[in-house]
Amino acid sequence: MPAMKYFDSLKKKDIKGIIFTDFDGTLFNRKRYISQNNYDVLQKARDAGFLTVIATGRSLYSFRRVAKSLEHPIEDFFDFLIFSSGSGIIRSFEGIRGFEKTIKPDDIIDSRTLSNTDSSQAAEILFMDGIDFMIHQPVPDNHHFIHIKSNGSLNPDYYRRIRIYEEFASPLSLSEDDSEIDKIKTICNQGVSQMVAVIPPQEGKDSDDYYNKLHEYLCQKIDNCSVIRTTSPVDHKSLWIEVFPSDVSKSQAANRLASKLDVKKENCLAIGNDFNDEDMLEWAGTGRTVDEAHEKLKQRFPSAGKSEDGAVAVAIEEFINV
């Protein structure tokens, strides 16, 4: 069934609410599995009339690759996937995990792209400030990217990410007549979904304080864009700064989905563990974290327990039984 027909069929049902859960570190814990009670309660919520949505910073490709390794067919337990922090929304269907099925345009419910002007401005700022970053192609092919090393400092996480996506990653290639800035702008004019800047842990410094200041600085300097801070899912220490169109974030994607389904945010639950979940936790009527989340997040949004113990299940059961 095409995405929009599926979408319209859901609108005819009595939807009690929507559950939005982050993936890495929340539903899918750091030991790389989803606990059985999480599966059970996701199904319980769907049987009770709630829709379930995974909201992840992963690209669609990255999610499909991990989903293939899971114990159960994950598509049986959620209705929609918000991917790349809100750059795209896709319905759940048999074949979303793995790569036997090719994703078609009518499978995608919503997608966003940076304007040429905004992507060029953001890339130039990152490059001139000596920040290592990647420029990603539009959805659904945003696992393809050009990587740009802007300084000579060590950055192991940057190279790890390139190795993970080796077949889709290309270096900035220059001809004799190219300047780096001109080549970067040419790439930006071909279409960009997002940029990912990788900042290594700071030796002998308070990394959290440094990360906060750098994020604030880039938010001020890169205007007309959504500049999102998250912890690296690769080494769990480095800072990733992701640059998206201004209308991209997990909360904005969640709000678009809820609005189209005529569900009020007061009837939505959001569960997350990192700074790129903060806006979604704030937007939802109920926001919950996990024990592994940053202390600043847990001060604002109560923890439902350890992710590996099924914190998502605990949060959902409390929510649907209120």
C-alpha positions as CSV (number, residue, x, y, z in Angstrom):
1,M,0.0,0.0,0.0
2,P,1.4,3.5,-0.9
3,A,2.4,5.6,2.1
4,M,-0.4,8.2,1.7
5,K,-3.2,5.5,1.3
6,Y,-1.9,3.8,4.5
7,F,-1.8,7.2,6.2
8,D,-5.4,8.0,5.2
9,S,-6.5,4.6,6.5
10,L,-5.0,5.3,9.9
11,K,-6.9,8.6,10.1
12,K,-10.2,6.8,9.9
13,K,-9.3,4.9,13.1
14,D,-9.9,6.0,16.7
15,I,-6.3,6.9,17.7
16,K,-5.9,7.2,21.4
17,G,-2.4,8.7,21.2
18,I,1.1,8.4,19.8
19,I,4.2,7.0,21.4
20,F,7.5,8.4,20.0
21,T,10.7,6.6,21.1
22,D,14.3,7.3,20.3
23,F,16.2,4.3,19.0
24,D,20.0,4.2,20.0
25,G,20.5,4.2,23.7
26,T,16.7,4.2,24.4
27,L,14.8,1.4,22.6
28,F,18.0,-0.2,21.2
29,N,20.4,-0.2,24.1
30,R,24.2,0.1,24.1
31,K,24.5,-3.7,24.3
32,R,22.9,-3.6,20.8
33,Y,19.6,-5.4,21.4
34,I,15.9,-4.5,22.2
35,S,14.6,-6.2,25.4
36,Q,11.7,-8.5,25.0
37,N,9.5,-6.5,27.4
38,N,10.0,-3.5,25.1
39,Y,8.7,-5.6,22.1
40,D,5.8,-6.9,24.2
41,V,4.6,-3.5,25.5
42,L,5.0,-1.8,22.1
43,Q,2.6,-4.4,20.8
44,K,0.3,-4.0,23.8
45,A,0.1,-0.2,23.1
46,R,-0.8,-0.8,19.4
47,D,-3.5,-3.3,20.4
48,A,-4.8,-0.6,22.8
49,G,-5.2,1.9,20.0
50,F,-1.9,3.9,20.2
51,L,0.4,4.5,17.3
52,T,4.1,3.8,17.8
53,V,6.9,5.8,16.2
54,I,10.6,5.4,16.2
55,A,12.4,8.7,16.0
56,T,16.1,8.3,15.3
57,G,19.1,10.3,14.2
58,R,20.1,7.4,12.0
59,S,19.7,7.6,8.3
60,L,17.1,5.3,6.7
61,Y,20.0,3.1,5.4
62,S,21.6,2.9,8.8
63,F,18.3,2.0,10.5
64,R,17.5,-0.7,7.9
65,R,20.9,-2.2,8.4
66,V,20.6,-2.5,12.2
67,A,16.9,-3.6,11.9
68,K,18.0,-6.6,9.9
69,S,20.1,-7.8,12.8
70,L,17.3,-7.7,15.4
71,E,15.7,-10.7,17.0
72,H,12.2,-9.8,15.8
73,P,10.9,-8.1,12.7
74,I,10.9,-4.5,14.0
75,E,8.3,-3.4,11.4
76,D,5.7,-5.4,13.3
77,F,6.1,-3.1,16.3
78,F,5.9,0.4,15.0
79,D,3.8,2.4,12.6
80,F,6.2,5.1,11.4
81,L,9.9,5.9,11.4
82,I,11.2,9.4,11.8
83,F,14.8,9.2,10.5
84,S,17.8,11.5,10.3
85,S,16.5,13.6,13.2
86,G,13.4,14.5,11.2
87,S,14.7,14.9,7.7
88,G,12.3,12.2,6.6
89,I,9.3,10.2,7.7
90,I,8.4,6.8,6.3
91,R,5.6,4.3,7.1
92,S,6.4,0.9,8.5
93,F,6.1,-2.0,6.1
94,E,7.4,-5.5,5.5
95,G,10.8,-5.0,3.8
96,I,11.8,-1.8,5.6
97,R,14.6,-3.8,7.4
98,G,17.4,-5.1,5.2
99,F,17.8,-4.1,1.6
100,E,15.7,-6.7,-0.4
101,K,13.1,-3.9,-1.1
102,T,14.1,-0.7,-2.9
103,I,12.6,2.4,-1.2
104,K,10.4,4.3,-3.6
105,P,9.4,8.0,-3.5
106,D,5.8,7.1,-2.5
107,D,7.0,5.2,0.5
108,I,8.3,8.5,2.0
109,I,5.6,10.6,3.7
110,D,7.8,13.6,4.3
111,S,11.3,14.8,3.5
112,R,13.3,18.0,3.9
113,T,16.4,19.5,2.1
114,L,18.7,22.4,2.8
115,S,18.5,25.3,0.4
116,N,21.6,25.9,-1.7
117,T,22.2,29.2,0.1
118,D,21.9,27.7,3.6
119,S,24.0,24.7,2.9
120,S,26.8,26.8,1.3
121,Q,26.8,29.2,4.2
122,A,26.9,26.4,6.8
123,A,29.7,24.5,5.0
124,E,31.8,27.6,4.6
125,I,31.5,28.4,8.3
126,L,32.4,24.9,9.4
127,F,35.4,24.8,7.0
128,M,36.7,28.2,7.9
129,D,36.4,27.4,11.6
130,G,38.5,24.3,11.1
131,I,35.8,21.8,12.0
132,D,35.8,18.3,10.3
133,F,32.5,17.6,8.7
134,M,30.5,15.6,6.1
135,I,28.0,16.8,3.5
136,H,25.1,14.4,2.9
137,Q,23.0,13.8,-0.2
138,P,19.2,14.3,-0.1
139,V,16.8,11.7,1.4
140,P,16.5,8.7,1.0
141,D,20.1,8.5,-0.2
142,N,21.5,10.6,2.7
143,H,23.9,7.8,3.7
144,H,26.1,9.0,0.8
145,F,28.4,11.8,1.8
146,I,31.5,13.8,1.0
147,H,33.9,14.1,4.0
148,I,36.0,17.2,4.5
149,K,39.0,17.3,6.9
150,S,39.3,21.0,7.8
151,N,42.3,20.8,10.2
152,G,45.2,18.6,11.0
153,S,44.2,17.6,14.5
154,L,43.5,14.0,15.5
155,N,39.9,13.0,15.2
156,P,39.5,9.2,15.5
157,D,35.7,9.3,15.5
158,Y,35.6,11.1,12.2
159,Y,37.6,8.4,10.6
160,R,35.6,5.6,12.2
161,R,32.4,7.0,10.7
162,I,34.1,7.1,7.3
163,R,35.1,3.5,7.7
164,I,31.6,2.4,8.7
165,Y,30.2,4.0,5.5
166,E,33.3,3.3,3.4
167,E,31.3,2.4,0.2
168,F,29.2,5.5,0.5
169,A,31.9,8.0,1.6
170,S,34.0,10.1,-0.7
171,P,36.7,12.7,0.0
172,L,36.6,16.2,-1.3
173,S,38.1,15.9,-4.7
174,L,39.8,19.0,-6.2
175,S,41.1,19.7,-9.7
176,E,44.0,22.1,-10.4
177,D,41.6,25.0,-10.9
178,D,39.4,24.4,-7.8
179,S,39.6,26.1,-4.5
180,E,38.3,24.1,-1.5
181,I,35.5,26.6,-0.9
182,D,34.5,26.7,-4.5
183,K,34.3,22.9,-4.7
184,I,32.3,22.8,-1.4
185,K,29.8,25.3,-2.8
186,T,29.5,23.2,-6.0
187,I,28.6,20.2,-4.0
188,C,26.1,22.2,-1.9
189,N,24.3,23.3,-5.1
190,Q,23.7,19.6,-6.0
191,G,21.3,19.1,-3.1
192,V,22.1,18.5,0.6
193,S,19.9,16.9,3.4
194,Q,22.3,17.6,6.3
195,M,25.8,18.1,7.5
196,V,27.5,16.2,10.3
197,A,30.4,17.9,12.1
198,V,32.6,15.6,14.3
199,I,34.4,17.2,17.3
200,P,36.7,14.9,19.3
201,P,36.8,14.9,23.2
202,Q,38.9,17.7,24.5
203,E,42.0,16.6,26.3
204,G,42.5,18.3,29.7
205,K,39.3,20.4,29.3
206,D,35.7,20.2,30.6
207,S,34.4,18.6,27.4
208,D,30.7,19.3,28.3
209,D,31.4,23.0,28.9
210,Y,33.4,23.2,25.6
211,Y,30.7,21.4,23.7
212,N,28.0,23.7,25.1
213,K,29.9,26.8,24.1
214,L,30.7,25.5,20.6
215,H,27.1,24.5,20.0
216,E,25.9,27.9,21.1
217,Y,28.5,29.6,18.9
218,L,27.5,27.6,15.8
219,C,23.7,28.1,16.5
220,Q,24.4,31.9,16.4
221,K,26.7,31.8,13.4
222,I,24.7,29.3,11.2
223,D,21.4,31.2,10.9
224,N,18.3,29.9,9.2
225,C,19.2,26.3,10.0
226,S,18.5,23.8,12.7
227,V,21.8,23.1,14.5
228,I,21.5,20.0,16.7
229,R,23.9,18.6,19.3
230,T,24.2,14.9,19.9
231,T,26.7,12.5,21.3
232,S,28.5,10.3,18.8
233,P,26.8,6.9,18.5
234,V,30.1,5.5,17.4
235,D,32.5,6.2,20.3
236,H,29.9,7.6,22.7
237,K,32.3,10.5,23.6
238,S,32.8,12.8,20.7
239,L,30.4,15.6,19.9
240,W,28.4,15.6,16.7
241,I,26.9,18.8,15.4
242,E,24.2,18.2,12.8
243,V,23.0,21.0,10.5
244,F,19.6,20.6,9.0
245,P,16.9,22.8,7.4
246,S,15.3,25.1,10.0
247,D,12.1,22.9,9.9
248,V,14.0,19.7,10.8
249,S,14.1,18.3,14.3
250,K,12.5,15.4,16.0
251,S,9.8,17.6,17.6
252,Q,8.9,19.3,14.3
253,A,8.6,15.9,12.5
254,A,6.6,14.5,15.4
255,N,4.3,17.6,15.4
256,R,3.7,17.3,11.6
257,L,2.8,13.6,12.0
258,A,0.5,14.2,15.0
259,S,-1.2,17.1,13.2
260,K,-1.9,15.1,10.1
261,L,-3.4,12.3,12.2
262,D,-5.4,14.8,14.3
263,V,-3.7,13.8,17.5
264,K,-3.0,16.5,20.1
265,K,0.5,16.6,21.6
266,E,-1.0,16.2,25.0
267,N,-1.8,12.7,24.0
268,C,1.8,11.9,23.0
269,L,4.6,10.3,24.9
270,A,8.2,10.9,24.0
271,I,11.1,8.8,25.3
272,G,14.8,9.7,24.7
273,N,18.3,9.7,26.0
274,D,20.4,12.4,24.3
275,F,20.4,16.1,23.5
276,N,18.9,15.5,20.0
277,D,15.8,14.2,21.8
278,E,15.4,17.2,24.1
279,D,13.1,19.2,21.8
280,M,10.9,16.1,21.3
281,L,10.7,15.4,25.0
282,E,9.7,19.1,25.6
283,W,7.1,19.0,22.8
284,A,5.2,15.9,23.9
285,G,2.6,16.0,26.6
286,T,4.7,13.4,28.5
287,G,8.5,13.2,28.2
288,R,10.6,10.5,29.8
289,T,14.3,9.6,29.7
290,V,16.4,6.6,30.7
291,D,19.1,6.2,33.4
292,E,21.8,6.4,30.8
293,A,20.7,9.9,29.7
294,H,22.7,13.1,30.6
295,E,21.9,14.4,34.1
296,K,20.7,17.7,32.6
297,L,18.0,15.8,30.7
298,K,17.0,13.7,33.6
299,Q,16.5,16.8,35.8
300,R,13.8,17.9,33.4
301,F,12.3,14.6,32.3
302,P,12.1,11.7,34.7
303,S,13.9,8.5,34.0
304,A,11.9,5.3,33.4
305,G,14.9,3.1,34.3
306,K,17.8,1.5,32.4
307,S,17.4,1.1,28.7
308,E,18.6,-2.5,28.8
309,D,16.0,-3.3,31.5
310,G,13.2,-2.1,29.3
311,A,12.8,1.5,30.3
312,V,10.7,2.1,27.1
313,A,8.2,-0.5,28.3
314,V,7.9,1.1,31.7
315,A,7.3,4.5,30.3
316,I,4.7,3.2,27.8
317,E,2.8,1.2,30.4
318,E,2.6,4.2,32.7
319,F,1.4,6.3,29.9
320,I,-1.3,4.1,28.4
321,N,-2.7,3.1,31.8
322,V,-3.2,6.7,33.1
